[in-house]
Amino acid sequence: MTGPEHGTTFVTLLNSFEAEPRVRLAIASLREFGGALARSPVLAFAPASLSGAEIGRIEGVELVALECEPTFARYPFGAKVSACAQAEARVSHGPRSLVWFGSGCLVFNPPELLALGPDCDAAFRPVHIANVGSSRSGPLDDYWAAVYAAVGAQDGNLSVESLLDARRLRPYYNTHCFAVSPALGLMASWRDSFRLLVADRAFQSGPCHDEIHRIFLHQAVLSALVTRSVAPGRLRVLPPGYSYPLHFHAKLADAKRARVMNDITCAAYEEDSDLAAVPAAEPLKSWLARHGPGPA
């Protein structure tokens, strides 16, 4: 399965029947506002118990049985890691661009930068907040040192700036929406490195013992892998209109805040987000009114 024009396949995850409306809405937004990528195929991974989900009847969507390792299931985003690795294996010799977009991703403009060309291997957006990120001004802490060691990454002088709190960090990327070249094998490496750290008892009882480090372990591992595997000149750093955090909209500095929803390429909306918090102009205004998601 590949996109007819750009060789792009989108990947998402359906964890429960309750999540299905959000996933359907994400796909509907891609179909409506995705431009040349609107008709790209979508792989929707779901546990076998959800094999009868309606989402599998949407044209261009293939419902795939998720193969999630039992140890991964204990981590909030372990299923995402498994789904991406499975997707990469299915399309490794097909599309140029494999795009992950979560159930809370809404596309409002053609996400053209997610379609990777021959000069680009991956496209990521830096994190919204520093969170468990590693400050560029200090040494690697035990958590990040273990992550770098597990993936075989070296600490260089690269850095990113978090959107909300403007912290200078070692490369630390948001994983709400991103694109990779399947040929790179990055998703398989993500699964393997995540598995290694999940099984590391000393790491789990030490640097990764608390909830926040466990929640964002998947993100730290992938960020380290991008640092190791993608040359800076072949990494596309996405602008703020990608994975725009609606849940942080009111807290963003004026210069970083979207004036209207139509200025956003794809939005991330969490449980405490409200789509009504950002005004929308036509035709997006009417589309949002028809679909009526309201607060997430």
LINKAKA-V555098 format. One record per residue. N is the residue number from 0. PHI is phi in degrees with one decimal (* if undefined). PSI is psi in whole degrees, -180 to 180 (NA if undefined). D_LAST is the distance of its C-alpha to the last C-alpha in Angstrom with 1 decimal. Layout:
# LINKAKA-V555098
n:N phi:PHI psi:PSI d_last:D_LAST
n:N phi:PHI psi:PSI d_last:D_LAST
This chain:
# LINKAKA-V555098
n:0 phi:* psi:119 d_last:30.6
n:1 phi:-140.7 psi:155 d_last:30.4
n:2 phi:-65.3 psi:137 d_last:29.2
n:3 phi:-64.7 psi:-30 d_last:32.2
n:4 phi:-105.0 psi:-40 d_last:32.5
n:5 phi:-110.9 psi:-3 d_last:31.1
n:6 phi:60.8 psi:50 d_last:31.2
n:7 phi:-121.5 psi:131 d_last:27.5
n:8 phi:-122.4 psi:134 d_last:25.5
n:9 phi:-97.6 psi:147 d_last:21.8
n:10 phi:-129.4 psi:134 d_last:20.6
n:11 phi:-141.7 psi:177 d_last:17.4
n:12 phi:-133.3 psi:134 d_last:16.8
n:13 phi:-113.8 psi:105 d_last:15.9
n:14 phi:-85.9 psi:-25 d_last:16.1
n:15 phi:-158.4 psi:164 d_last:15.7
n:16 phi:-63.8 psi:-31 d_last:15.6
n:17 phi:-65.9 psi:-28 d_last:12.3
n:18 phi:-83.3 psi:-10 d_last:10.9
n:19 phi:-59.4 psi:-42 d_last:12.8
n:20 phi:-58.1 psi:-37 d_last:10.6
n:21 phi:-68.1 psi:-40 d_last:8.4
n:22 phi:-67.6 psi:-42 d_last:11.9
n:23 phi:-61.6 psi:-39 d_last:13.4
n:24 phi:-66.0 psi:-41 d_last:11.2
n:25 phi:-60.2 psi:-46 d_last:12.1
n:26 phi:-65.9 psi:-41 d_last:15.6
n:27 phi:-60.8 psi:-39 d_last:15.7
n:28 phi:-67.8 psi:-38 d_last:14.9
n:29 phi:-62.7 psi:-44 d_last:17.7
n:30 phi:-64.7 psi:-35 d_last:20.0
n:31 phi:-81.2 psi:-42 d_last:19.6
n:32 phi:-120.4 psi:9 d_last:19.8
n:33 phi:-79.9 psi:-2 d_last:21.3
n:34 phi:59.1 psi:-131 d_last:24.8
n:35 phi:-64.6 psi:-19 d_last:27.4
n:36 phi:-95.0 psi:0 d_last:24.9
n:37 phi:-59.4 psi:-35 d_last:23.1
n:38 phi:-96.9 psi:11 d_last:25.2
n:39 phi:-59.2 psi:144 d_last:25.2
n:40 phi:-66.7 psi:152 d_last:25.1
n:41 phi:-125.4 psi:129 d_last:22.1
n:42 phi:-99.2 psi:117 d_last:22.8
n:43 phi:-108.5 psi:110 d_last:20.1
n:44 phi:-89.0 psi:138 d_last:21.2
n:45 phi:-152.3 psi:150 d_last:20.8
n:46 phi:-58.1 psi:157 d_last:22.9
n:47 phi:-57.1 psi:-30 d_last:25.8
n:48 phi:-64.7 psi:-16 d_last:24.4
n:49 phi:-106.5 psi:22 d_last:21.8
n:50 phi:-62.1 psi:-20 d_last:24.6
n:51 phi:-95.2 psi:12 d_last:24.2
n:52 phi:-60.3 psi:141 d_last:20.6
n:53 phi:-61.4 psi:-26 d_last:20.3
n:54 phi:-59.3 psi:-27 d_last:19.0
n:55 phi:-68.7 psi:-11 d_last:22.5
n:56 phi:-96.1 psi:-2 d_last:23.8
n:57 phi:-74.1 psi:134 d_last:22.1
n:58 phi:-59.8 psi:132 d_last:24.9
n:59 phi:84.2 psi:2 d_last:25.1
n:60 phi:-112.3 psi:129 d_last:22.9
n:61 phi:-111.7 psi:122 d_last:24.8
n:62 phi:-86.1 psi:122 d_last:23.5
n:63 phi:-118.6 psi:136 d_last:25.3
n:64 phi:-67.9 psi:124 d_last:26.0
n:65 phi:-77.6 psi:133 d_last:24.8
n:66 phi:-110.1 psi:88 d_last:27.6
n:67 phi:-104.5 psi:125 d_last:26.2
n:68 phi:-64.4 psi:140 d_last:28.9
n:69 phi:-53.1 psi:-38 d_last:28.8
n:70 phi:-69.1 psi:-31 d_last:29.0
n:71 phi:-67.7 psi:-34 d_last:25.9
n:72 phi:-62.6 psi:-18 d_last:23.9
n:73 phi:-81.7 psi:-4 d_last:24.3
n:74 phi:-111.3 psi:137 d_last:22.3
n:75 phi:-52.6 psi:-34 d_last:18.5
n:76 phi:-118.0 psi:20 d_last:18.9
n:77 phi:-62.4 psi:-36 d_last:22.2
n:78 phi:-64.9 psi:-34 d_last:21.2
n:79 phi:-61.7 psi:-44 d_last:20.0
n:80 phi:-59.1 psi:-47 d_last:23.5
n:81 phi:-62.3 psi:-44 d_last:25.1
n:82 phi:-62.0 psi:-43 d_last:23.3
n:83 phi:-66.4 psi:-39 d_last:24.2
n:84 phi:-65.9 psi:-41 d_last:27.8
n:85 phi:-62.8 psi:-44 d_last:28.1
n:86 phi:-62.2 psi:-43 d_last:26.9
n:87 phi:-60.9 psi:-41 d_last:29.3
n:88 phi:-64.2 psi:-34 d_last:32.1
n:89 phi:-73.2 psi:-31 d_last:31.5
n:90 phi:-120.1 psi:19 d_last:31.6
n:91 phi:-57.9 psi:-27 d_last:33.9
n:92 phi:-111.1 psi:19 d_last:36.5
n:93 phi:-113.9 psi:-99 d_last:34.3
n:94 phi:-69.2 psi:155 d_last:31.8
n:95 phi:-78.6 psi:-26 d_last:32.2
n:96 phi:-130.2 psi:124 d_last:28.5
n:97 phi:-108.5 psi:119 d_last:26.0
n:98 phi:-112.4 psi:122 d_last:22.5
n:99 phi:-89.6 psi:129 d_last:19.7
n:100 phi:-137.3 psi:125 d_last:16.2
n:101 phi:-72.2 psi:171 d_last:13.4
n:102 phi:-64.2 psi:-22 d_last:10.8
n:103 phi:-98.2 psi:25 d_last:8.2
n:104 phi:-100.4 psi:124 d_last:11.1
n:105 phi:-117.5 psi:127 d_last:11.4
n:106 phi:-94.0 psi:124 d_last:15.1
n:107 phi:-115.5 psi:-14 d_last:16.3
n:108 phi:-146.3 psi:157 d_last:20.0
n:109 phi:-55.2 psi:121 d_last:22.4
n:110 phi:-83.8 psi:62 d_last:21.8
n:111 phi:-61.7 psi:-30 d_last:25.6
n:112 phi:-72.5 psi:-9 d_last:25.9
n:113 phi:-84.2 psi:-11 d_last:24.5
n:114 phi:-88.5 psi:105 d_last:27.5
n:115 phi:-79.7 psi:136 d_last:30.1
n:116 phi:-95.5 psi:-176 d_last:33.7
n:117 phi:-66.4 psi:-15 d_last:36.9
n:118 phi:-99.5 psi:12 d_last:36.9
n:119 phi:-141.8 psi:135 d_last:33.5
n:120 phi:-105.5 psi:-19 d_last:32.5
n:121 phi:-162.1 psi:156 d_last:28.9
n:122 phi:-137.8 psi:122 d_last:26.2
n:123 phi:-137.9 psi:155 d_last:23.9
n:124 phi:-108.8 psi:134 d_last:22.0
n:125 phi:-58.6 psi:158 d_last:23.0
n:126 phi:-62.7 psi:159 d_last:20.7
n:127 phi:-73.6 psi:-44 d_last:18.6
n:128 phi:-131.5 psi:159 d_last:20.4
n:129 phi:-61.1 psi:-44 d_last:23.7
n:130 phi:52.4 psi:-122 d_last:22.4
n:131 phi:-90.1 psi:11 d_last:25.0
n:132 phi:-60.5 psi:159 d_last:26.5
n:133 phi:-100.8 psi:118 d_last:30.3
n:134 phi:-61.5 psi:133 d_last:31.8
n:135 phi:-64.9 psi:-24 d_last:34.2
n:136 phi:-82.2 psi:-9 d_last:36.7
n:137 phi:-123.1 psi:175 d_last:37.3
n:138 phi:-75.5 psi:165 d_last:38.3
n:139 phi:-62.4 psi:133 d_last:36.2
n:140 phi:-82.3 psi:178 d_last:35.2
n:141 phi:-61.2 psi:-35 d_last:35.8
n:142 phi:-63.8 psi:-55 d_last:32.3
n:143 phi:-71.2 psi:-31 d_last:32.4
n:144 phi:-61.9 psi:-41 d_last:36.1
n:145 phi:-67.9 psi:-40 d_last:35.5
n:146 phi:-64.0 psi:-46 d_last:32.7
n:147 phi:-61.3 psi:-41 d_last:35.0
n:148 phi:-65.0 psi:-40 d_last:37.9
n:149 phi:-64.4 psi:-36 d_last:36.0
n:150 phi:-95.6 psi:-9 d_last:35.1
n:151 phi:77.8 psi:29 d_last:38.4
n:152 phi:-92.0 psi:151 d_last:37.1
n:153 phi:-108.3 psi:142 d_last:39.2
n:154 phi:-81.7 psi:111 d_last:38.1
n:155 phi:-102.6 psi:-139 d_last:39.1
n:156 phi:-118.5 psi:17 d_last:38.4
n:157 phi:-75.2 psi:153 d_last:35.1
n:158 phi:-155.3 psi:163 d_last:32.2
n:159 phi:-134.0 psi:166 d_last:28.8
n:160 phi:-117.0 psi:127 d_last:27.2
n:161 phi:-67.7 psi:146 d_last:23.7
n:162 phi:-69.0 psi:-52 d_last:21.7
n:163 phi:-77.2 psi:-50 d_last:20.7
n:164 phi:-99.5 psi:3 d_last:23.7
n:165 phi:52.0 psi:44 d_last:26.2
n:166 phi:-92.2 psi:138 d_last:27.8
n:167 phi:-86.9 psi:117 d_last:30.3
n:168 phi:-125.4 psi:157 d_last:29.7
n:169 phi:-61.0 psi:155 d_last:31.3
n:170 phi:-46.0 psi:118 d_last:29.3
n:171 phi:-145.7 psi:112 d_last:25.8
n:172 phi:-112.2 psi:146 d_last:23.3
n:173 phi:-70.5 psi:142 d_last:19.5
n:174 phi:-118.7 psi:23 d_last:18.8
n:175 phi:-72.3 psi:-36 d_last:15.3
n:176 phi:-153.8 psi:125 d_last:17.5
n:177 phi:-157.1 psi:168 d_last:21.3
n:178 phi:-132.7 psi:141 d_last:24.4
n:179 phi:-138.1 psi:156 d_last:27.6
n:180 phi:-82.0 psi:121 d_last:30.9
n:181 phi:-57.9 psi:-29 d_last:31.4
n:182 phi:-63.7 psi:-20 d_last:35.1
n:183 phi:-73.6 psi:-24 d_last:34.5
n:184 phi:71.2 psi:21 d_last:33.6
n:185 phi:-67.6 psi:-34 d_last:31.0
n:186 phi:-71.9 psi:-35 d_last:28.6
n:187 phi:-66.2 psi:-41 d_last:31.5
n:188 phi:-64.3 psi:-36 d_last:32.5
n:189 phi:-60.8 psi:-47 d_last:29.0
n:190 phi:-61.2 psi:-46 d_last:29.2
n:191 phi:-66.7 psi:-42 d_last:32.8
n:192 phi:-71.5 psi:-37 d_last:32.3
n:193 phi:-62.7 psi:-44 d_last:29.3
n:194 phi:-59.6 psi:-43 d_last:31.4
n:195 phi:-61.3 psi:-44 d_last:34.3
n:196 phi:-75.0 psi:-33 d_last:32.4
n:197 phi:-64.5 psi:-35 d_last:30.7
n:198 phi:-85.0 psi:-8 d_last:34.3
n:199 phi:-82.2 psi:100 d_last:35.8
n:200 phi:-64.5 psi:-39 d_last:36.4
n:201 phi:-64.2 psi:-41 d_last:37.7
n:202 phi:-66.9 psi:-44 d_last:34.7
n:203 phi:-67.9 psi:-34 d_last:32.2
n:204 phi:-88.2 psi:-9 d_last:34.2
n:205 phi:-110.2 psi:-104 d_last:34.8
n:206 phi:-59.0 psi:-26 d_last:32.6
n:207 phi:-109.7 psi:27 d_last:29.6
n:208 phi:-79.5 psi:-23 d_last:29.9
n:209 phi:-95.1 psi:164 d_last:27.0
n:210 phi:-60.8 psi:-45 d_last:23.3
n:211 phi:-66.5 psi:-37 d_last:22.2
n:212 phi:-71.4 psi:-30 d_last:24.9
n:213 phi:-73.5 psi:-40 d_last:24.1
n:214 phi:-60.1 psi:-43 d_last:20.4
n:215 phi:-102.7 psi:17 d_last:21.4
n:216 phi:-60.8 psi:-43 d_last:24.6
n:217 phi:-57.8 psi:-39 d_last:23.5
n:218 phi:-71.9 psi:-41 d_last:22.6
n:219 phi:-64.3 psi:-44 d_last:25.9
n:220 phi:-62.1 psi:-46 d_last:27.9
n:221 phi:-65.2 psi:-39 d_last:26.6
n:222 phi:-61.7 psi:-42 d_last:27.3
n:223 phi:-65.4 psi:-38 d_last:30.8
n:224 phi:-66.5 psi:-39 d_last:31.4
n:225 phi:-62.2 psi:-42 d_last:30.5
n:226 phi:-60.3 psi:-40 d_last:33.0
n:227 phi:-74.4 psi:-40 d_last:35.6
n:228 phi:-102.6 psi:-20 d_last:35.2
n:229 phi:-113.8 psi:117 d_last:34.2
n:230 phi:-62.1 psi:141 d_last:36.8
n:231 phi:-50.5 psi:-37 d_last:35.4
n:232 phi:-73.0 psi:-11 d_last:36.8
n:233 phi:-111.9 psi:10 d_last:34.9
n:234 phi:-104.9 psi:124 d_last:31.5
n:235 phi:-93.6 psi:114 d_last:29.3
n:236 phi:-86.3 psi:114 d_last:27.2
n:237 phi:-72.0 psi:146 d_last:24.3
n:238 phi:-74.8 psi:169 d_last:23.7
n:239 phi:-60.6 psi:-18 d_last:20.8
n:240 phi:-72.3 psi:-9 d_last:19.3
n:241 phi:-98.6 psi:133 d_last:18.4
n:242 phi:56.2 psi:37 d_last:15.4
n:243 phi:-60.7 psi:124 d_last:14.8
n:244 phi:-83.1 psi:96 d_last:12.6
n:245 phi:-60.5 psi:-30 d_last:10.2
n:246 phi:-71.1 psi:-16 d_last:9.7
n:247 phi:-109.6 psi:6 d_last:13.5
n:248 phi:-52.2 psi:-49 d_last:14.1
n:249 phi:-67.6 psi:-21 d_last:15.8
n:250 phi:-93.1 psi:-12 d_last:17.9
n:251 phi:-71.4 psi:148 d_last:19.3
n:252 phi:-61.7 psi:151 d_last:22.9
n:253 phi:-52.3 psi:-40 d_last:23.5
n:254 phi:-67.6 psi:-20 d_last:25.2
n:255 phi:-102.7 psi:-7 d_last:22.1
n:256 phi:-87.0 psi:133 d_last:19.5
n:257 phi:-67.0 psi:135 d_last:18.6
n:258 phi:-79.2 psi:-41 d_last:20.2
n:259 phi:-137.2 psi:154 d_last:18.4
n:260 phi:-59.3 psi:-30 d_last:15.6
n:261 phi:-65.1 psi:-16 d_last:18.6
n:262 phi:-81.4 psi:-12 d_last:20.0
n:263 phi:-90.8 psi:135 d_last:17.4
n:264 phi:-79.0 psi:-55 d_last:18.3
n:265 phi:-143.7 psi:135 d_last:15.2
n:266 phi:-108.0 psi:145 d_last:12.1
n:267 phi:-102.2 psi:121 d_last:10.3
n:268 phi:-124.3 psi:126 d_last:6.7
n:269 phi:-99.3 psi:-173 d_last:6.2
n:270 phi:-62.7 psi:-28 d_last:4.9
n:271 phi:-101.4 psi:20 d_last:6.5
n:272 phi:-91.9 psi:156 d_last:5.7
n:273 phi:-137.3 psi:114 d_last:6.3
n:274 phi:-63.5 psi:-22 d_last:7.8
n:275 phi:-76.2 psi:-9 d_last:10.5
n:276 phi:-71.7 psi:-20 d_last:11.8
n:277 phi:-117.4 psi:124 d_last:13.7
n:278 phi:-63.9 psi:152 d_last:16.1
n:279 phi:-129.3 psi:144 d_last:16.7
n:280 phi:-103.9 psi:167 d_last:20.1
n:281 phi:-67.9 psi:150 d_last:21.3
n:282 phi:-86.1 psi:-5 d_last:20.9
n:283 phi:-63.3 psi:-37 d_last:17.3
n:284 phi:-56.9 psi:-47 d_last:16.8
n:285 phi:-69.0 psi:-37 d_last:18.0
n:286 phi:-63.2 psi:-45 d_last:16.1
n:287 phi:-63.4 psi:-38 d_last:12.7
n:288 phi:-64.9 psi:-40 d_last:14.2
n:289 phi:-67.5 psi:-41 d_last:15.4
n:290 phi:-82.9 psi:-25 d_last:12.4
n:291 phi:51.5 psi:48 d_last:10.4
n:292 phi:-72.2 psi:-31 d_last:6.7
n:293 phi:57.3 psi:-150 d_last:6.3
n:294 phi:-62.4 psi:141 d_last:3.8
n:295 phi:-67.1 psi:NA d_last:0.0
